[in-house]
Amino acid sequence: MAAEKKPGWRRQARIVAFKVLFEHDLTGHNPARALEYRLAEEPLPPDAAEFARSLIYGTLAHRAELDEIIRRFAPAWPLEQMNLVDKNILRMALYEVLFENQVPVKAAINEAVELAKLFGTDASPKFINGVLGAVVRAYGRVTGTPGSASKP
């Protein structure tokens, strides 16, 4: 029996960050406390914990801008009625693509789709991929190159 491959540290960090953002959106819990709790439950190496922290606080800092982008590129889905999983994956991925610029755009999109497969509905991966692809095309992004995304 083959051993189950553990996801890379960036994916682990994204999972923790997503869970914190989801919890904050759902319950209003303090994100710093939620992160402390998550890291106690799901310890991460220092680089991964810092990456998760960066995703959480960056996403929250740019939430209004990110929500406006989601409204523009998913007009058939009012943000207030959007599935919380999809909304938080989109926010985090858009932050990573438009502001963070630490990984190739294509990798950030692929990771968002993987999160959607883990936590979303059957329709989530296609929806997430479609919205992110439309944003990247509209902003003239060159996918696959770190730092290629300019800020909106």
C-alpha positions in Angstrom: 0.0 0.0 0.0 1.5 3.3 -1.1 1.8 6.1 1.6 -0.5 9.0 1.1 1.5 12.0 -0.2 1.2 15.0 2.0 0.5 18.3 0.2 3.3 20.8 -0.2 3.8 23.5 2.4 2.1 26.2 0.3 -1.0 24.1 -0.2 -1.1 23.3 3.5 -0.8 27.0 4.2 -3.6 27.8 1.8 -5.8 25.3 3.5 -5.2 26.8 6.9 -5.7 30.3 5.5 -8.9 29.3 3.8 -10.3 27.8 7.0 -9.5 30.9 8.9 -11.0 33.2 6.3 -14.1 31.0 6.1 -14.5 30.9 9.9 -14.1 34.7 10.1 -16.7 35.2 7.3 -19.2 32.8 8.8 -18.9 33.6 12.5 -17.0 36.9 12.8 -14.3 35.2 14.9 -11.1 37.1 15.4 -8.7 35.9 12.5 -5.6 36.1 14.8 -7.2 33.8 17.3 -8.6 31.5 14.6 -5.2 31.2 13.1 -3.6 30.4 16.5 -6.2 27.7 17.0 -5.7 26.3 13.4 -1.9 26.2 13.8 -2.3 24.4 17.1 -4.6 21.8 15.4 -2.6 21.7 12.1 1.0 22.7 12.8 2.9 24.2 9.9 6.6 24.9 9.3 7.5 28.5 10.0 7.6 29.5 6.3 4.2 28.0 5.7 2.7 29.6 8.8 4.0 33.0 7.6 2.6 32.4 4.1 -0.8 31.5 5.6 -0.7 34.7 7.8 0.2 36.7 4.7 -2.8 35.3 2.8 -5.2 35.9 5.6 -4.3 39.4 6.4 -3.7 40.4 2.8 -7.1 39.1 1.8 -8.8 40.8 4.7 -7.0 44.1 4.0 -8.1 44.1 0.3 -11.5 42.5 0.9 -13.6 45.4 -0.4 -11.5 45.6 -3.6 -11.6 41.8 -4.0 -15.4 41.7 -3.5 -15.9 44.4 -6.2 -13.8 42.3 -8.6 -15.9 39.2 -7.8 -19.1 41.2 -8.4 -17.8 42.4 -11.8 -16.7 39.0 -13.0 -19.4 36.8 -11.5 -22.5 39.1 -12.0 -24.9 36.2 -12.2 -24.0 35.3 -8.6 -24.7 38.1 -6.1 -21.9 38.1 -3.6 -24.3 38.1 -0.7 -25.9 34.9 -2.0 -22.6 33.2 -3.1 -21.6 30.0 -1.4 -19.2 31.0 1.4 -16.6 28.4 0.3 -16.5 29.7 -3.2 -16.5 33.4 -2.0 -13.5 32.8 0.3 -11.5 30.8 -2.2 -12.0 33.5 -4.8 -11.0 36.2 -2.4 -7.9 34.5 -1.4 -6.9 33.4 -4.9 -7.6 36.9 -6.3 -5.4 38.4 -3.5 -2.7 36.0 -4.3 -2.9 36.7 -8.1 -3.4 40.4 -8.0 -1.4 41.5 -4.9 0.8 38.8 -3.5 2.8 37.8 -6.6 4.8 35.1 -4.9 3.9 32.2 -7.2 3.1 31.9 -10.9 -0.5 33.0 -11.7 -1.3 29.6 -13.2 -0.2 27.9 -10.0 -2.3 30.2 -7.8 -5.4 29.4 -10.0 -4.7 25.7 -9.9 -4.3 25.8 -6.2 -7.7 27.6 -5.9 -9.3 24.9 -8.0 -7.8 22.2 -5.8 -9.2 24.0 -2.7 -12.6 24.1 -4.5 -12.4 20.3 -5.1 -11.6 19.7 -1.4 -14.2 22.1 0.2 -16.7 23.2 -2.4 -19.6 21.7 -4.3 -19.3 19.7 -7.5 -19.7 23.0 -9.4 -17.1 24.9 -7.4 -13.9 24.0 -9.3 -15.4 25.0 -12.7 -16.9 28.2 -11.2 -13.6 29.2 -9.5 -11.5 28.5 -12.6 -13.9 30.5 -14.8 -14.0 33.6 -12.6 -10.2 33.6 -12.0 -9.5 33.0 -15.7 -11.8 35.9 -16.7 -10.0 38.2 -14.2 -6.6 37.2 -15.5 -7.6 37.8 -19.1 -9.3 41.1 -18.3 -6.2 42.4 -16.4 -3.9 41.2 -19.2 -2.0 38.8 -17.0 0.7 36.6 -18.4 0.0 33.3 -16.6 2.9 31.3 -15.3 5.3 34.1 -14.4 5.7 35.1 -10.8 5.2 38.8 -10.2 3.6 39.3 -13.6 0.3 40.5 -12.2 0.1 44.2 -11.7 -2.2 45.6 -9.1 -5.8 46.5 -10.3 
